[in-house]
Amino acid sequence: MLNQKQIEIVKSTVPVLEQHGEKITTRFYQLMFGNHPELLNIFNHANQKQGRQQRALASAVYAAAMYIDNLEAILPVVKQIAQKHRSLGIKPEHYPIVGEHLLLAIKDVLGEAATDDIMNAWAEAYGVIADAFISVEEAMYDEAENQQGGWEGFRPFIIDKKVKESDVITSFYLKPTDNKEIASFIPGQYISIKLEISGEKFTHIRQYSLSDVPGKDYYRISVKRESGTKNPDGKVSNFLHDQINEGDIVNISAPAGDFVLDLDSKKPIVLLSGGVGLTPILSMLKTVSEVQPERDVVFIHAAQNSSVHALRNEVEELSTNEKIKAFVFYDSPTEEDRLNKSFDIEGYVTQEWLKQNTAINEADYYFCGPEPFMKAINNSLMKLGVPEERIHYEFFGPKGSLTENQERPLVTVN
């Protein structure tokens, strides 16, 4: 347990962490993977190469230092990170390894400025932070395993069906190989899929949102093919699109995630999706249509054009419910799109459009999509005065900030 002097020392390092945070975390990953390459079987290689993990961990360390005397204040975000950790299979035995190399990185980057007092205080602080995560994650592991249809770790599932939904998105229907019951989930949650790719030294784990309703005897994920030789995300998505076929076996973890639809509320909801961000939003739409048919819903999907617009037939079927109003935005429609009237609005979802077409003073807003899309939506909602507690969103990958001048949050680090 930290004493008052150690708390003051850790909090005094906040400006240093703000200045050197990414340099420290970059060095941390270099050291840790150099000494423990087996951890590359857990961590996302793409996020490493793109620097997203380093930035996310820097924010996490910064926030932990700032709130070291009041970790309760960041408990909701600790739980958010713990959801990802449980989904990936991060266990208590990993925390000493992380702590050792984080301290080495701090010492390495700060040099003589990293005095014995600072290093001892940070060693104690890391122990407190690690214990908080381990405690939260223990409960999550227990729940995942012991819930109805639940299981421990990764469980083999067969690709029961593979369906091309657009030029870039394909759906995979997953059923357990043992034909036993599977755990339910809350609309918006994801599963982790662990893949062995020929020629790759390490396994790859990716999270994909569940795109159908809970309560089925299968899970469905709808995966976008990431293109470009310089895009490391493409390694996994292209493998799924090109190499995984019906009848193949993959291993997945039980559903996780805290971006979930509040089914206890009766407030109007606005569901906004951009591109493949459709996947968790569609699960929400289908579920609310099924279990809350009297709830007012505005559904908005933004895409380039019809060639990349997936699963629109499922939305159209739901739109027969007069309580559901669905709108399609294309920013680059084809001439055929215009002739077929495949969309409602050309261009982007604007602040003015949201003001005129959604219940700003009443509705809860849920959105997911590319980061520029989410920043635009979030900024519009904030300018329109929507309270923070009615704004819900999901990042694909390590979480970041949607505003330019926002206090740095504690964010996902895997």
Secondary structure per residue as TSV (DSSP state, phi and psi in degrees):
chain	resnum	aa	ss	phi	psi
A	1	M	-	360.0	137.0
A	2	L	-	-74.9	141.6
A	3	N	-	-90.1	173.1
A	4	Q	H	-60.9	-38.4
A	5	K	H	-63.9	-42.6
A	6	Q	H	-65.4	-38.4
A	7	I	H	-60.3	-45.2
A	8	E	H	-63.7	-38.1
A	9	I	H	-65.1	-47.0
A	10	V	H	-61.6	-44.5
A	11	K	H	-66.1	-29.1
A	12	S	H	-70.4	-16.6
A	13	T	T	-86.4	-3.0
A	14	V	H	-55.0	-47.9
A	15	P	H	-61.3	-35.4
A	16	V	H	-66.4	-41.9
A	17	L	H	-66.6	-35.8
A	18	E	H	-63.6	-37.0
A	19	Q	H	-79.5	-40.3
A	20	H	H	-114.4	9.5
A	21	G	H	-54.0	-50.5
A	22	E	H	-68.4	-32.5
A	23	K	H	-65.0	-40.6
A	24	I	H	-64.9	-47.3
A	25	T	H	-71.1	-32.2
A	26	T	H	-62.8	-44.6
A	27	R	H	-65.5	-38.3
A	28	F	H	-56.5	-49.4
A	29	Y	H	-66.1	-36.7
A	30	Q	H	-59.9	-47.1
A	31	L	H	-67.0	-47.1
A	32	M	H	-65.4	-46.7
A	33	F	H	-71.0	-26.9
A	34	G	H	-66.0	-38.9
A	35	N	H	-90.4	-24.3
A	36	H	-	-135.5	67.5
A	37	P	G	-61.1	-20.0
A	38	E	G	-62.8	-21.6
A	39	L	G	-71.5	-13.0
A	40	L	G	-68.6	-11.1
A	41	N	G	-74.3	-13.0
A	42	I	T	-110.0	-45.4
A	43	F	S	-75.9	150.0
A	44	N	-	-77.3	112.8
A	45	H	H	-65.1	-36.9
A	46	A	H	-63.9	-45.1
A	47	N	H	-63.7	-33.1
A	48	Q	H	-63.2	-50.6
A	49	K	H	-64.8	-31.7
A	50	Q	T	-89.2	-2.1
A	51	G	T	79.7	5.3
A	52	R	H	-70.9	-38.6
A	53	Q	H	-64.9	-41.1
A	54	Q	H	-62.0	-44.2
A	55	R	H	-65.8	-40.8
A	56	A	H	-65.0	-44.3
A	57	L	H	-66.4	-36.5
A	58	A	H	-59.0	-42.9
A	59	S	H	-65.3	-37.9
A	60	A	H	-64.1	-45.4
A	61	V	H	-65.2	-42.3
A	62	Y	H	-57.8	-50.2
A	63	A	H	-67.0	-39.0
A	64	A	H	-61.2	-39.5
A	65	A	H	-66.1	-41.2
A	66	M	H	-66.4	-33.9
A	67	Y	T	-111.5	24.8
A	68	I	T	-62.1	-25.5
A	69	D	T	-94.7	4.9
A	70	N	-	-154.9	61.1
A	71	L	G	-64.2	-19.2
A	72	E	G	-57.8	-31.3
A	73	A	G	-64.9	-27.4
A	74	I	G	-111.3	14.8
A	75	L	H	-57.3	-40.1
A	76	P	H	-57.7	-37.3
A	77	V	H	-80.2	-30.6
A	78	V	H	-58.0	-43.1
A	79	K	H	-64.9	-36.4
A	80	Q	H	-62.6	-45.6
A	81	I	H	-66.2	-39.7
A	82	A	H	-62.4	-33.5
A	83	Q	H	-57.8	-46.0
A	84	K	H	-65.5	-42.9
A	85	H	H	-59.5	-45.2
A	86	R	H	-62.2	-40.5
A	87	S	H	-64.5	-32.4
A	88	L	H	-85.7	-23.5
A	89	G	T	94.9	28.3
A	90	I	-	-78.3	128.4
A	91	K	-	-119.1	168.8
A	92	P	T	-54.4	-34.0
A	93	E	T	-67.9	-14.6
A	94	H	H	-80.1	-24.1
A	95	Y	H	-66.2	-41.3
A	96	P	H	-60.6	-35.4
A	97	I	H	-64.0	-46.9
A	98	V	H	-61.3	-45.9
A	99	G	H	-60.7	-45.3
A	100	E	H	-57.0	-46.0
A	101	H	H	-80.8	-25.5
A	102	L	H	-66.3	-43.3
A	103	L	H	-65.0	-40.4
A	104	L	H	-60.9	-39.9
A	105	A	H	-68.2	-40.9
A	106	I	H	-60.3	-45.9
A	107	K	H	-63.2	-40.6
A	108	D	H	-65.4	-44.7
A	109	V	H	-77.5	-41.1
A	110	L	H	-83.7	-19.4
A	111	G	G	61.7	-130.6
A	112	E	G	-65.2	-21.3
A	113	A	G	-68.6	-20.0
A	114	A	S	-85.2	81.5
A	115	T	-	-71.1	167.4
A	116	D	H	-59.5	-39.3
A	117	D	H	-61.7	-43.2
A	118	I	H	-65.3	-45.2
A	119	M	H	-66.8	-39.8
A	120	N	H	-66.4	-39.7
A	121	A	H	-64.9	-40.8
A	122	W	H	-70.6	-32.5
A	123	A	H	-62.9	-42.8
A	124	E	H	-66.5	-42.0
A	125	A	H	-63.1	-42.4
A	126	Y	H	-62.7	-38.7
A	127	G	H	-59.7	-41.7
A	128	V	H	-65.0	-45.3
A	129	I	H	-64.6	-44.2
A	130	A	H	-61.7	-42.4
A	131	D	H	-61.0	-38.2
A	132	A	H	-62.4	-45.1
A	133	F	H	-65.7	-45.3
A	134	I	H	-60.5	-41.4
A	135	S	H	-64.2	-46.1
A	136	V	H	-65.2	-42.9
A	137	E	H	-69.8	-32.0
A	138	E	H	-58.6	-43.5
A	139	A	H	-65.5	-36.9
A	140	M	H	-69.7	-39.8
A	141	Y	H	-62.4	-42.1
A	142	D	H	-63.3	-43.4
A	143	E	H	-65.4	-44.0
A	144	A	H	-61.0	-38.4
A	145	E	H	-79.3	-38.0
A	146	N	H	-99.3	-3.6
A	147	Q	S	-68.2	162.5
A	148	Q	T	-61.0	124.0
A	149	G	T	78.4	7.3
A	150	G	-	-82.1	176.2
A	151	W	-	-161.1	166.0
A	152	E	S	-95.9	139.0
A	153	G	S	64.2	-135.1
A	154	F	E	-106.8	139.1
A	155	R	E	-122.9	138.6
A	156	P	E	-73.6	131.8
A	157	F	E	-126.8	147.4
A	158	I	E	-99.1	144.2
A	159	I	E	-75.9	101.3
A	160	D	E	-77.7	-32.7
A	161	K	E	-154.7	142.9
A	162	K	E	-128.1	121.7
A	163	V	E	-129.1	125.0
A	164	K	E	-78.1	120.5
A	165	E	-	-98.9	-25.3
A	166	S	S	-161.8	-174.8
A	167	D	S	-62.1	-22.6
A	168	V	S	-124.7	-9.2
A	169	I	E	-120.6	131.2
A	170	T	E	-127.1	138.1
A	171	S	E	-97.3	143.7
A	172	F	E	-122.9	124.2
A	173	Y	E	-98.6	122.7
A	174	L	E	-114.4	127.1
A	175	K	E	-123.8	143.7
A	176	P	E	-66.4	140.3
A	177	T	T	-67.9	-22.6
A	178	D	T	-88.6	-0.2
A	179	N	-	60.4	16.9
A	180	K	-	-88.8	173.2
A	181	E	-	-61.7	150.0
A	182	I	-	-115.6	154.3
A	183	A	-	-66.7	145.2
A	184	S	-	-75.3	-179.6
A	185	F	-	-153.2	167.5
A	186	I	-	-100.3	133.5
A	187	P	T	-51.0	127.7
A	188	G	T	113.6	-17.4
A	189	Q	-	-78.2	171.2
A	190	Y	E	-130.7	167.6
A	191	I	E	-119.8	157.1
A	192	S	E	-99.7	136.1
A	193	I	E	-117.2	128.7
A	194	K	E	-104.5	126.1
A	195	L	E	-124.0	139.6
A	196	E	-	-102.2	114.7
A	197	I	-	-107.3	127.3
A	198	S	T	-54.5	131.3
A	199	G	T	89.3	-9.0
A	200	E	-	-96.9	134.0
A	201	K	S	-71.3	-34.7
A	202	F	S	-116.0	157.8
A	203	T	-	-73.2	161.0
A	204	H	E	-121.7	131.5
A	205	I	E	-117.1	130.3
A	206	R	E	-131.7	148.9
A	207	Q	E	-99.7	134.7
A	208	Y	E	-131.7	131.8
A	209	S	E	-65.4	146.3
A	210	L	B	-80.6	127.5
A	211	S	-	-105.2	3.9
A	212	D	S	-119.8	-177.1
A	213	V	-	-81.8	154.1
A	214	P	S	-71.7	167.7
A	215	G	S	93.1	2.5
A	216	K	S	-89.9	174.6
A	217	D	S	-94.0	15.9
A	218	Y	S	-144.5	164.0
A	219	Y	E	-108.9	149.1
A	220	R	E	-125.9	131.4
A	221	I	E	-118.8	147.3
A	222	S	E	-124.2	112.4
A	223	V	E	-108.2	130.5
A	224	K	E	-86.7	133.4
A	225	R	-	-74.7	118.1
A	226	E	-	-89.5	123.0
A	227	S	-	-103.0	170.4
A	228	G	-	99.7	129.4
A	229	T	T	-67.8	-22.7
A	230	K	T	-90.1	0.9
A	231	N	-	-98.8	105.3
A	232	P	T	-66.1	-22.0
A	233	D	T	-62.0	-25.8
A	234	G	H	-66.5	-21.1
A	235	K	H	-60.0	-44.2
A	236	V	H	-81.0	-46.5
A	237	S	H	-64.6	-38.3
A	238	N	H	-68.9	-34.4
A	239	F	H	-62.8	-44.2
A	240	L	H	-62.6	-45.2
A	241	H	H	-67.4	-40.8
A	242	D	H	-99.0	-29.1
A	243	Q	H	-112.2	-24.8
A	244	I	-	-91.6	127.0
A	245	N	-	-129.5	169.8
A	246	E	T	-56.6	133.2
A	247	G	T	97.9	-16.6
A	248	D	-	-75.0	157.9
A	249	I	E	-109.9	134.0
A	250	V	E	-130.7	160.2
A	251	N	E	-108.7	132.0
A	252	I	E	-133.7	155.8
A	253	S	E	-96.8	163.3
A	254	A	-	-63.8	151.1
A	255	P	-	-53.8	145.5
A	256	A	B	-147.5	173.4
A	257	G	-	117.6	149.5
A	258	D	S	-112.9	3.9
A	259	F	-	-85.3	89.3
A	260	V	-	-133.2	149.6
A	261	L	-	-74.9	131.5
A	262	D	-	-82.7	100.7
A	263	L	T	-86.5	-1.7
A	264	D	T	-85.4	-18.6
A	265	S	-	-85.0	151.5
A	266	K	-	-114.4	8.2
A	267	K	S	-62.7	153.8
A	268	P	-	-58.7	148.2
A	269	I	E	-126.4	146.5
A	270	V	E	-118.6	120.1
A	271	L	E	-109.3	119.6
A	272	L	E	-122.2	130.9
A	273	S	E	-135.0	146.3
A	274	G	E	-125.3	127.0
A	275	G	G	58.4	-133.7
A	276	V	G	-74.2	-5.2
A	277	G	G	-61.8	-7.0
A	278	L	H	-59.2	-30.0
A	279	T	H	-60.1	-53.8
A	280	P	H	-71.5	-30.3
A	281	I	H	-69.1	-37.7
A	282	L	H	-65.8	-39.3
A	283	S	H	-58.8	-40.7
A	284	M	H	-64.3	-46.3
A	285	L	H	-61.1	-47.0
A	286	K	H	-64.9	-36.7
A	287	T	H	-71.3	-46.0
A	288	V	H	-65.2	-32.6
A	289	S	H	-64.9	-33.8
A	290	E	H	-81.7	-42.0
A	291	V	H	-106.7	-16.4
A	292	Q	-	-133.9	60.0
A	293	P	T	-62.6	-16.0
A	294	E	T	-91.4	-1.6
A	295	R	S	-81.9	136.0
A	296	D	-	-74.9	127.9
A	297	V	E	-132.7	132.3
A	298	V	E	-111.9	122.1
A	299	F	E	-112.6	128.0
A	300	I	E	-128.8	125.4
A	301	H	E	-122.9	132.8
A	302	A	E	-115.4	131.0
A	303	A	E	-147.3	170.5
A	304	Q	S	-68.8	-50.9
A	305	N	-	-167.5	-173.7
A	306	S	G	-67.3	-24.7
A	307	S	G	-66.5	-25.5
A	308	V	G	-113.2	9.3
A	309	H	-	-90.9	109.1
A	310	A	-	-97.4	152.5
A	311	L	S	61.0	25.3
A	312	R	H	-68.3	-28.8
A	313	N	H	-63.1	-33.5
A	314	E	H	-68.2	-37.4
A	315	V	H	-68.8	-41.9
A	316	E	H	-61.3	-38.5
A	317	E	H	-63.5	-37.9
A	318	L	H	-74.0	-26.0
A	319	S	T	-70.1	-5.8
A	320	T	T	-68.4	-19.4
A	321	N	S	-74.3	120.0
A	322	E	T	-65.0	-15.1
A	323	K	T	-78.4	-13.6
A	324	I	E	-106.3	121.5
A	325	K	E	-111.6	118.4
A	326	A	E	-112.4	138.3
A	327	F	E	-133.1	140.0
A	328	V	E	-117.6	127.0
A	329	F	E	-109.6	128.4
A	330	Y	E	-117.2	127.4
A	331	D	S	-90.7	-18.4
A	332	S	S	-137.2	62.3
A	333	P	-	-67.2	148.3
A	334	T	-	-84.0	167.9
A	335	E	H	-61.3	-35.8
A	336	E	H	-64.8	-37.7
A	337	D	H	-60.1	-41.8
A	338	R	H	-67.5	-42.6
A	339	L	H	-64.5	-39.6
A	340	N	H	-86.7	-3.6
A	341	K	T	51.9	52.0
A	342	S	-	-77.8	-6.6
A	343	F	-	-142.5	168.0
A	344	D	S	-100.0	-41.1
A	345	I	E	-133.8	133.7
A	346	E	E	-92.7	130.2
A	347	G	S	118.3	-153.4
A	348	Y	-	-111.2	160.0
A	349	V	-	-72.6	118.0
A	350	T	-	-106.7	163.6
A	351	Q	H	-59.7	-42.6
A	352	E	H	-64.9	-40.2
A	353	W	H	-63.9	-43.2
A	354	L	H	-61.4	-40.8
A	355	K	H	-61.6	-39.3
A	356	Q	H	-83.5	-22.6
A	357	N	H	-119.6	0.5
A	358	T	S	-132.0	160.1
A	359	A	-	-84.5	77.1
A	360	I	T	-52.0	-40.4
A	361	N	T	-84.1	-4.6
A	362	E	T	-128.7	-35.9
A	363	A	-	-77.4	153.7
A	364	D	E	-93.8	139.6
A	365	Y	E	-113.9	130.3
A	366	Y	E	-124.4	129.9
A	367	F	E	-147.8	154.1
A	368	C	E	-156.5	142.9
A	369	G	S	164.4	-165.7
A	370	P	-	-59.2	151.8
A	371	E	H	-57.2	-42.5
A	372	P	H	-60.6	-38.2
A	373	F	H	-61.7	-46.7
A	374	M	H	-67.8	-37.5
A	375	K	H	-62.7	-42.5
A	376	A	H	-63.8	-44.3
A	377	I	H	-65.0	-47.7
A	378	N	H	-60.5	-45.6
A	379	N	H	-63.9	-38.7
A	380	S	H	-62.9	-45.0
A	381	L	H	-65.4	-39.6
A	382	M	H	-64.6	-42.4
A	383	K	H	-66.7	-28.0
A	384	L	T	-82.6	-2.4
A	385	G	T	85.6	18.0
A	386	V	-	-72.4	124.8
A	387	P	-	-62.3	149.5
A	388	E	G	-56.7	-35.1
A	389	E	G	-70.4	-11.5
A	390	R	G	-103.8	9.8
A	391	I	E	-113.7	120.8
A	392	H	E	-130.2	133.7
A	393	Y	E	-150.1	163.5
A	394	E	E	-130.7	128.2
A	395	F	-	-89.3	141.3
A	396	F	S	-89.5	111.2
A	397	G	S	103.3	-171.1
A	398	P	S	-57.1	137.4
A	399	K	-	-75.7	142.3
A	400	G	-	-128.9	-162.7
A	401	S	-	-104.0	142.2
A	402	L	S	-95.6	-1.9
A	403	T	S	-124.2	151.4
A	404	E	T	-74.2	-34.2
A	405	N	T	-118.3	42.5
A	406	Q	-	-97.3	142.7
A	407	E	-	-55.8	135.3
A	408	R	-	-62.8	128.9
A	409	P	-	-90.1	164.5
A	410	L	-	-79.8	125.6
A	411	V	-	-134.3	167.6
A	412	T	-	-60.6	138.2
A	413	V	-	-116.6	6.1
A	414	N	-	-113.4	360.0
